[in-house]
Amino acid sequence: MKRTIGTVAITFLVTSALWHLGTGLRKSFEVTWLLSAVKAPGRMALYVVYNDLQAGNLELAKAHLEVLRESWARFEGEEGYVGNGIGNIMVEFRDMPMP
């Protein structure tokens, strides 16, 4: 009887530890993904729009904001932490035709 209880207790402890480790790794991945796919590119895109506004180029600022809006809409449609996020926004800015 004691041996069965000991086996159950050890199995529970090992399973709990592995579950905790897996959950921690998943959360770390999600934070890293958010930084690289959303936060940093979003900050850079807003900086570009800000510079457009400071330079008085309202049409270019509107065009950049529209590309950012479309990219954000695609990001919101993604399931969970997969896909590009808005990580390629600066490439989209570079490739857009100038107004």
N, C-alpha and C positions, 0 to 999 in steps of 0.2 A: 504494500500500500504506500509506504513512504517513498519507494522508488518511483512509483507512478506519479505521485504528486511532485516529486523532484523533476522528473522528465517534463511534465506539463509546465512547471514553473520556468525551467530553462528554455523550453521551446517558446514560451510567451516572451521572455526577456530578449531572446535572440530575434524573434519576429518584430518586436517593438523597436529594437535598436535599428534593424534594417529598414523598417518603415520610416523611422525618423530620419535616417541618413538619406533615403530616397527622396523624401519630401523636401529636405534641406537642399539637396542638389537641384531639384526641379525649381525651387524658388530662386536659387542663385542663377540658374539659366534664364528664368523669366526676367529678372532684373537686368542682367547683361543684355538680353535681347531688346528690352525696352530702351535702354540707353543707346544701343547701336542702331536700332531700327526706327526709333521715334524721337526721342528727346534731342539728341545731338543734331540730326538732320533738320528737325523742326526749328531748332534755334538758328541754324545757319540760314534756313529759308526765310525766316522772319527778319533776320539781319539784312538779307538781300532786299526784301520789300522795304525795310526801313531806309536803306541807302537810296533806293529808287525815289522814295518820298522826299528825302532830304535833298536830292538832286532836282526835285521838281518834275520828275518824269512820272506823271500820274498814270499814263496809259500803260507803261511798262509795269508799274506797281500793280495795276488792276490785272494785267495778264499773268504776272507771277502769282498773285493771290488766287486766281482762277485755277491755275495748275496745282497749287497747294490744296485748294478745296477739293479738286477731283482726286488727288492722291489720298487725301484724308478720307474721302468717301470710300475708296477702295480698301483702305486700311480698316475702316469700321466694319466692312463686310467680311473680313477674314475671321476664321474660326480660331480662337485662342491665340497662342503665341507662335504663329507660323507665318510664312510669307515675308515679303519685303518691308512691311510696315510702310513708312514713308522714307525709307533709307536711300532711295534713288532719286529723291526730289531735286538734288543739285544737277544730276544728269538730265532730268526732265527740263530744268531751267535752261541748261546749256543748249539743248536740242530744240527748244521752242522757237518759232519764227518771231522775229522782232516786229512789234507793232509799228 
